[in-house]
């Protein structure tokens, strides 16, 4: 659905079955078995939306609803084996998040040690995430994984870059170069595994019809035009909740499965303007406090995604007996089911006050906290 479209004239043989004021929002032609809606039945905020979809899929289309995580896993393992063959090796780009981890486990089930996972420290991860997640991949999940610290290269690519799309594309290009370099060591790999999901595809490429590209993901729209590796994207047609179901069947630890979504470009799209190591260090501390408090308060699992954003805004403050002129940070927490639409989370005021107090007193460089109350649409979940 495009938000710019509206019905000006009913097609012949159709009747209107729903309106919003004077706007036609649903039509049907029962004789031709054609039904259309111009709203989002799939989002949590649409009353009876799930019932609308269920009636259409089961009663009108005659589908059975027998999709299961285990059947998907079996089918995908067979596809991966057929695609890769008996000898080819595969490189998997791990991000530390749910999607790439589940994709890696799927490929591991299919071809085992012929998959070489690369977990890159791009300098844009959460605090301590590189070391902690690398240990989890190796010791708990038994993946064939190599850790690569390429943070200096990423920071060099981002120097002087403020435009969000240019940041995303610079990060995506550097990721691919790192993976290609890794693929050249040992037996040469021909394939690159990525945890691309269906919302990534929808929002990154005009896939069908006149949809507009909302953002460039490093794992979809940010790929260089020429690269030496062919792609394997086993989760490309799935949503996040489906990926988590598959991850549970594959015994992915809850520590990863329960993680909030994290953008491919990392903290680079949560730092508005140019990205520097100093800004990343400030944001990591603020973000860690926010997530700690959510977990300690039992709120972490109640929101879809939560994070801090470092703003290119300085304001006057008072710290003790001194006047300060430091940066502002925004807190963002949303509720959602698939990330396609989202509503801002109504977090308790006492909780927000505690987080604000901790950040402004513990994180040098931030003296003001604001809370983002924008939904998607019109805003996106991430700020860039």
Secondary structure, 3 states (H helix, E strand, C coil): CCCCCCCCCCCCCCEEEEEECCEEEEEEECCCCEEEECCCCCCCCCCCHHHHHHHHHHHHCCCCCCCCHHHHHHHHHHHHHHHHCCCCCEEEEECCCHHHHHHHHHHHHHHHHHEEEEEEECCCCCCCHHHHHHHHHHHHCCCCEEEEECHHHHHHHHCCCCCHHHHHHHHHHHHHHHHHHHHHCCCCCCEEECCCCHHHHHHHCCCCCCCCCCCCCCCCCCCCCCCCCEEECCCCCCCHHHHHHHHHHCCCCHHHHCCCCCCCCHHHHCECCCCCHHHHHHHHHHHHHHHHHHHHCCCHHHCCEEEEEEEEEEEEEEECCEEEEEEEEEEEEEECCCCCCEEECCCCHHHHHHHHHHHHHHCCCEEEEEECCCCECCCCCCCC
